[in-house]
Every structure is written in C-alpha cells, then in structure tokens.
Amino acid sequence: MLAIHPSFQRQGLGQALLWALLKSACDRQLERSTLEVRDSNLAAVSLYKKFGFKEAGRRKRYYEDTGEDALVMWHSSLGKPEFERYLAVEKVQMCDRLYEKKWDLAIDSFEL
C-alpha cells in the first residue's frame, strides 16, 4: 500500500516512494507490476500512468466504504533497458523537486 498523508501531498513524496518501489523491482529482475487504485484518485492514476502503468481492468464496487470501483493497472516492461533509463532521468528530476521542497531523502543511495 502506498499512501501519503494529505498534509504532505503534492510535494513529490508519492513519486519518490513509487520510484523506489519500481527501482527495487528492477534490481530484483522483476518484469511486471500490478496495482489497484480508486477510480476517483486522479492524482494517483496520473502518477502511475507517468511511470508507464496502463489500465488493465476494473473491479466493480471494490471499495466497501464507498462502493467505488478500483482500476487495475499493469506495467509489463520493468526489466527493459529503456525503463531503467527512464528511472535514471526521473531520479534526477525527482531529487531536484524534493530539494526544492526542502526534503532530504536517501534517494541518492539508490544506484542506477
């Protein structure tokens, strides 16, 4: 589960967490990833699409609290060199954004 407290959203922390998870998956030589996200969570859906996730299906009335659908999203090219290059570029941009927001995270410890 990936979540950012509302007080800390829109600062790049969700992107940093997702980047770290995907980097770890690549390091472990995984090839695919899947996730579920609330249909209404447009910020999260946009972030996942930015990292190459595609909508693969829908789980009707998945969330009990609201009866809302969940989008099922897949990424099927984690092991490809172009995705690792994408992560390298994203790392630079992400670190710049986190620095601007005064966050000092251990992102630099991840090698690409």
Secondary structure by P-SEA (a helix, b strand, c coil): cccccccccccaaaaaaaaaaaaaaaaaccccccccccccaaaaaaaaaaaccccccccccccccccbbbbbbbbcccccaaaaaaaaaaaaaaaaaaaaaccccccccccc
